[in-house]
Structures are given as C-alpha cells and as structure tokens.
Amino acid sequence: MNASGLIERPVSWVALAGFMGTGKSRIGWELSRALALHFVDTDKLITRVVGKSIPEVFAHEGEGYFRACEGEVVQRVTRLEHAVVSLGGGTFVHEENRQVLLSRGPVVVLWATPETILARTRHSDRPLLRAPDPLGRIEALMTEREGAYRQGTIHVNSDGRPSEEIVEEIIERLWNYQDAVYEGAFAGVSND
C-alpha cells in the first residue's frame, strides 16, 4: 500500500493465455491474490452459464458452440475492472477474441513443454486430448496455435518452476509493461 492507503499494482486488469496445462488457472488465482484483484476463469464461467462441463458441451453442442460461448465471455470479461482473467487454451487463438483482449490490456502467455503439459493433463477429461497419441496431439496443437500465442504482451515459461516465482516474474514484467505504456503516452509531450 502507498501513503494514501491504496494498493499499488502495475495494472488493474490482466489476462492469462496459453495452452492447456500451462498453469493459467493456478497462476491466475495466485496472481489475483498478489495484486488484490478478482479472479475469473473463463472455462468455469462457461460451465456455470451453460450448466454443463466442457466435455459435455463439446459432446452435445460441439466445439463451434463452445467457441461461440467463449467469444461472448470474452466480451463480458473485457468490461470488468480489477480482474485477473484466466482464458481457456483456445480462446486467444481466435482472431476476434485476441484483438478484443489485447485492446483491453496486457495478455500474459504461459508456456510449457509438451511433455510437461501431458504430465499435467494426463488424468483430465479434456476433449482435445482424446487421441491415440496425446503427446503427438499436444505437439500438433501447440504448433498450430503458436503464432497466435506469440501475439501476447508478455511471455513466461511455467516449466518446473514454483508458482510463487512465476507470479513474481509476471508482476515484475507487468511493472515494466506499465512503465513502457506510461512513457509511450508521454512521448513527444514537451514541458515547454
């Protein structure tokens, strides 16, 4: 806190993107606590609104319906104030979602190796990993999505690191981001 009693934080809104299993939900929750912001997990929001789990939505309504729900949720979460938003793995891949999110604020992309992702998601019921070769499927999807993920504002590796260390790095990089935005806003403004 500063002298006025207000919490000092680099941003009042940030989103976390990246492939499934990179730690978006856990890191997002811990980041929200560290910055004293609300935490919103878009996948959990969708399941609450639709009343079905994500595998059920994929099975009964299809991926197209799920992606439409994601688009609606993106519109809603970008109107929030004081929030850390954890995005589903495919949310940031879609151009319209990506542009809306990037125009709202910084998007931190978390990265991990395919092997780490497989280890973290091995016992989940994720529809996109229902394949004879889940590691091959992860590698193919990561390659397919990499170009979109590279458009994020900040990139952080989550492989084999304690969550506290990852959160500290994100906060430090958000301060650097905020400093660059502030300096850019005043570039060309003279004191004459």
C-alpha positions as CSV (number, residue, x, y, z in Angstrom):
1,M,0.0,0.0,0.0
2,N,1.1,3.5,-0.6
3,A,0.7,6.6,1.7
4,S,-2.9,7.2,0.5
5,G,-3.9,3.7,1.6
6,L,-4.3,2.5,-2.0
7,I,-2.8,-0.7,-3.2
8,E,-0.1,-0.2,-5.7
9,R,-0.3,-2.5,-8.6
10,P,1.1,-2.3,-12.2
11,V,-2.3,-3.0,-13.8
12,S,-5.9,-3.3,-12.7
13,W,-6.8,-5.9,-15.4
14,V,-4.7,-8.7,-17.0
15,A,-5.5,-11.9,-18.9
16,L,-3.5,-15.1,-18.9
17,A,-3.5,-17.2,-22.1
18,G,-1.6,-20.2,-23.3
19,F,-2.1,-23.9,-24.0
20,M,-4.0,-26.2,-21.6
21,G,-1.8,-27.3,-18.7
22,T,0.5,-24.3,-18.7
23,G,-0.9,-23.2,-15.3
24,K,-3.3,-20.4,-16.2
25,S,-5.9,-21.2,-13.5
26,R,-3.4,-21.7,-10.7
27,I,-1.1,-18.9,-11.6
28,G,-4.1,-16.6,-12.3
29,W,-5.6,-17.3,-8.9
30,E,-2.3,-16.6,-7.2
31,L,-1.6,-13.5,-9.3
32,S,-5.1,-12.2,-8.4
33,R,-4.3,-12.6,-4.7
34,A,-0.9,-10.9,-5.0
35,L,-2.4,-7.9,-6.9
36,A,-5.6,-7.8,-4.8
37,L,-7.8,-8.3,-7.9
38,H,-10.8,-10.5,-8.6
39,F,-10.1,-13.9,-10.3
40,V,-12.2,-15.0,-13.3
41,D,-11.7,-18.4,-15.0
42,T,-13.5,-18.2,-18.4
43,D,-13.9,-22.0,-18.7
44,K,-15.5,-22.1,-15.2
45,L,-17.7,-19.2,-16.2
46,I,-18.9,-21.0,-19.3
47,T,-19.7,-24.2,-17.4
48,R,-21.7,-22.2,-14.9
49,V,-23.7,-20.4,-17.5
50,V,-24.3,-23.4,-19.8
51,G,-24.9,-25.8,-16.9
52,K,-22.6,-28.5,-18.4
53,S,-19.0,-29.4,-18.2
54,I,-16.8,-28.5,-21.1
55,P,-16.5,-32.2,-22.3
56,E,-20.4,-32.3,-22.2
57,V,-20.6,-29.1,-24.2
58,F,-18.2,-30.5,-26.8
59,A,-20.1,-33.8,-26.9
60,H,-23.6,-32.4,-27.1
61,E,-23.3,-29.0,-28.7
62,G,-20.0,-29.3,-30.5
63,E,-16.8,-27.2,-30.5
64,G,-18.4,-24.4,-32.6
65,Y,-21.0,-23.8,-29.8
66,F,-18.3,-23.8,-27.2
67,R,-16.2,-21.3,-29.2
68,A,-19.2,-19.0,-29.6
69,C,-19.7,-19.1,-25.8
70,E,-16.0,-18.2,-25.4
71,G,-16.5,-15.2,-27.6
72,E,-19.4,-14.0,-25.5
73,V,-17.5,-14.5,-22.3
74,V,-14.5,-12.5,-23.8
75,Q,-16.8,-9.6,-24.4
76,R,-18.0,-9.7,-20.8
77,V,-14.6,-10.1,-19.1
78,T,-13.1,-7.3,-21.0
79,R,-15.7,-5.0,-19.4
80,L,-14.6,-5.9,-15.9
81,E,-12.4,-3.8,-13.7
82,H,-9.9,-5.1,-11.2
83,A,-9.6,-8.6,-12.6
84,V,-7.2,-11.3,-13.5
85,V,-8.8,-13.4,-16.2
86,S,-7.7,-17.0,-16.9
87,L,-8.6,-17.9,-20.5
88,G,-9.3,-21.3,-21.9
89,G,-6.5,-22.7,-24.1
90,G,-8.2,-22.0,-27.4
91,T,-9.7,-18.6,-26.5
92,F,-6.7,-16.4,-27.5
93,V,-6.2,-18.4,-30.7
94,H,-9.4,-16.9,-32.3
95,E,-8.5,-13.6,-34.0
96,E,-11.5,-11.6,-32.8
97,N,-11.1,-12.7,-29.2
98,R,-7.3,-11.9,-29.4
99,Q,-7.9,-8.4,-30.7
100,V,-10.6,-7.6,-28.1
101,L,-8.4,-8.9,-25.3
102,L,-5.2,-7.1,-26.4
103,S,-7.1,-3.8,-26.8
104,R,-8.3,-4.2,-23.2
105,G,-5.0,-4.7,-21.5
106,P,-1.9,-6.9,-21.3
107,V,-2.2,-10.6,-22.0
108,V,0.4,-12.8,-20.3
109,V,1.0,-16.1,-22.2
110,L,2.3,-19.0,-20.2
111,W,4.4,-21.6,-21.9
112,A,5.4,-25.2,-21.0
113,T,6.9,-28.1,-22.9
114,P,4.5,-30.7,-24.5
115,E,5.9,-33.3,-22.0
116,T,5.0,-31.1,-19.0
117,I,1.6,-30.4,-20.5
118,L,0.9,-34.1,-20.9
119,A,2.0,-34.8,-17.3
120,R,-0.2,-32.0,-16.0
121,T,-3.3,-33.0,-18.1
122,R,-2.9,-36.8,-18.2
123,H,-5.7,-37.5,-15.8
124,S,-8.1,-34.9,-17.1
125,D,-11.1,-35.4,-19.4
126,R,-10.1,-32.7,-21.9
127,P,-11.8,-33.4,-25.2
128,L,-8.9,-32.2,-27.4
129,L,-6.6,-34.8,-25.8
130,R,-8.8,-37.8,-26.7
131,A,-6.4,-39.2,-29.2
132,P,-4.4,-42.4,-29.6
133,D,-1.2,-40.3,-29.2
134,P,-1.9,-37.5,-26.8
135,L,1.7,-36.2,-26.8
136,G,1.6,-36.0,-30.6
137,R,-1.8,-34.2,-30.4
138,I,-0.4,-31.7,-27.9
139,E,2.7,-31.1,-30.1
140,A,0.5,-30.6,-33.2
141,L,-2.0,-28.3,-31.5
142,M,0.9,-26.2,-29.9
143,T,2.5,-25.8,-33.3
144,E,-0.8,-24.8,-34.8
145,R,-1.5,-22.2,-32.0
146,E,2.0,-20.9,-31.5
147,G,1.6,-17.9,-33.9
148,A,-1.5,-16.7,-32.1
149,Y,0.1,-17.2,-28.6
150,R,3.2,-15.2,-29.8
151,Q,1.0,-12.1,-30.2
152,G,0.6,-11.9,-26.4
153,T,2.0,-9.0,-24.5
154,I,4.3,-10.9,-22.0
155,H,5.6,-14.4,-22.3
156,V,6.6,-16.5,-19.2
157,N,7.7,-20.2,-19.0
158,S,6.0,-22.2,-16.3
159,D,8.0,-25.4,-16.7
160,G,9.4,-26.8,-13.5
161,R,9.1,-23.5,-11.5
162,P,7.3,-22.9,-8.3
163,S,4.1,-20.8,-8.8
164,E,5.4,-18.0,-6.4
165,E,8.4,-17.5,-8.7
166,I,6.2,-17.3,-11.8
167,V,3.8,-14.8,-10.1
168,E,6.8,-12.7,-9.1
169,E,8.1,-12.7,-12.6
170,I,4.7,-11.7,-14.1
171,I,4.3,-8.8,-11.6
172,E,7.8,-7.5,-12.4
173,R,7.1,-7.8,-16.1
174,L,3.7,-6.0,-15.7
175,W,5.5,-3.1,-13.9
176,N,7.9,-2.9,-16.9
177,Y,4.9,-3.0,-19.3
178,Q,3.2,-0.3,-17.3
179,D,6.3,1.9,-17.4
180,A,6.6,1.4,-21.2
181,V,2.9,2.3,-21.6
182,Y,3.3,5.4,-19.4
183,E,6.5,6.5,-21.2
184,G,4.8,6.0,-24.6
185,A,1.8,8.0,-23.5
186,F,4.1,11.0,-22.8
187,A,6.5,10.6,-25.7
188,G,6.6,13.7,-27.7
189,V,4.9,15.8,-25.0
190,S,7.2,18.7,-24.1
191,N,7.4,20.8,-21.0
192,D,7.8,24.0,-23.0
